[in-house]
Amino acid sequence: MKERVQKFGRFLSGMVMPNIGAFIAWGFIAALFIADGWFPNEAIATMVSPMLNYLLPLLIGYTGGKMVGGQRGAVAGAIATLGVIVGADITMFIGAMIAGPLGGLLIKWFDKAMENHIPAGFEMLINNFSVGILGGALSIVCMFLIGPACTFLTNALGAGVEALVDHGLLPLTAILVEPAKVLFLNNAINHGVFTPIGTEQAMEAGKSILFMIESNPGPGLGLLLAYCVAGKGNARSSAAGAALIQFVGGIHEIYFPYVLMNPILIIAPMVGNICGILTLSVLGGGLKAAASPGSIIAEMLMTPKGSYFANIAGITVAAVVSFVLAVILLKMFGKDGDLEAAQQQVAASKAASKGQAIPAAGGTKVSASDVRKIVFACDAGMGSSAMGATMLRNKLKDAGVTGIEVIHSPVSEIPGDCQIVVTHHELAARAASSNPSAEIIPIQNFMGAPEYDTLVARLARLAAGAEAPKAAPAAEPAPAAEAAETGSELLERKNILLNCKPVTPEEAIRRCGELMVESGYVEEAYIQGMLDREASFSVAIGNHVAIPHGTNDVKPLIKRSGMVVMTYPEGISWNGDTVKLVVGIASKGDEHLEILGRIVAIAASDADTDALVAGADAEDLFKKLNGLE
């Protein structure tokens, strides 16, 4: 069950997360310039509705189609999504998540059926016409089937909310309200159900709790704060800004994609809102009129005298409960499942034992005889991937395999001419999106992954059966004097700290960054980029080694290349791993690769790293890492 939830969540996340920037742009424009915004502007506000109803669904549909069917699938997915939009009178995010992948799947089926049947010279013509014809046909189906079906579902949820209110089951309305909100029915429910009934109550009693059931910003705030603490990658880094827009700006829609990428998380705001409604009921909370938009400021402005404590308590309880549950659910379900990586490894082992190709992510297979370039990909393409590439390069050399180029790259810039991509399992989906035709091999750590030996064994069997193409001659290693000069510029004696006391991973990363700032390698803001890198996935790469470095976004903050080294003989508990050697990196180019290569050699196993940390002094480490020994 857990693995299915993770897989479904990863698929939805893959459609939503690349477009979070567009959601935030829409949220800012709506919060600032709509009639009830901070700086009302009628002309600018005209962008809000088209962005919500057309731009965002089309982006999601395009991305979903691309995930399934590549670039042509993306175009077909966007065409199909337009049919859903036209076929419904509500915002079609859910429809886009159905139509987009359907467009990609249709193109994928067509390509499979036409494989080896397209006459030479007609490929482009058939490819373009197939997208246009199939995409157009699917858009008509979506217009008359999927759009109305989604509309029926959302209307049913609205009717269910009204029935619960009529029968006095007020807290239970949250069970239907929160899913309906995520379907972008929040305004319809608030103004179509709660506002008319609440207005009658307010005329008699001076306030109504119904005004706060949908507009309470607490549940969404709790969920977004949970992503700030327990989220990963882009979701974590963007959650803080989204929380500000949601809580202060009152644009609740900004948190809906965060639920859609992990559907199980709907439980958090649902239970949070139930607890918030109960608190409001017990303490006598309510508003004197509808709060629109549902920001904390609007809530306070609409609060009658004597109800401030009750309303603040209702918002706070909802936020806290939502936060706690969302953190728990993110810890349980928010990470990529180990099962997928294990299945990939088993498939690779079976294929290697039979001399067959290893199945790639998405079902593509790469014949061993076609392998000319292997790419190691990490988020920044600076540290862990460079070390992994060095390790595999050495293993191929030891096995006598030639003719294969092994390079490292950021996951967003994977070359199109590579046949195999090796990457951390948490980046596998992004790698597949970056190069859909390549075989993706997900690994758990870059230093000691068993997949290396499986891949090398497969390629070695190929080399034994047929002569592989000759590789370009490798560059001669630099003379000792030149290596010393290059190394001494990157790793200075003052930046080697021994016998450090155990700290948290965050503290170790911050200390690395501070040393880099003090040495003039980076600007101070680079440190946050290092912490963001750790938030995306751990920089502990195995063999008791961690290599903190910044994300691509903060690379412009590097003044000059440099490295720092710290040893922790007692070990640091680092996301379930133990780290004793910490190597901080700030590199404008590839200057650091020599030293990383030497670390691969001297830290080839846990025992090697432990012996190095226990026995080396600063001068010894300086010489070893700078190639002076």
Summary of the structure (lengths in Angstrom):
residues: 629
radius of gyration: 27.8
end to end distance: 53.7
largest distance: 89.7
contacts: 2362
relative contact order: 0.07
helix: 65%
strand: 10%
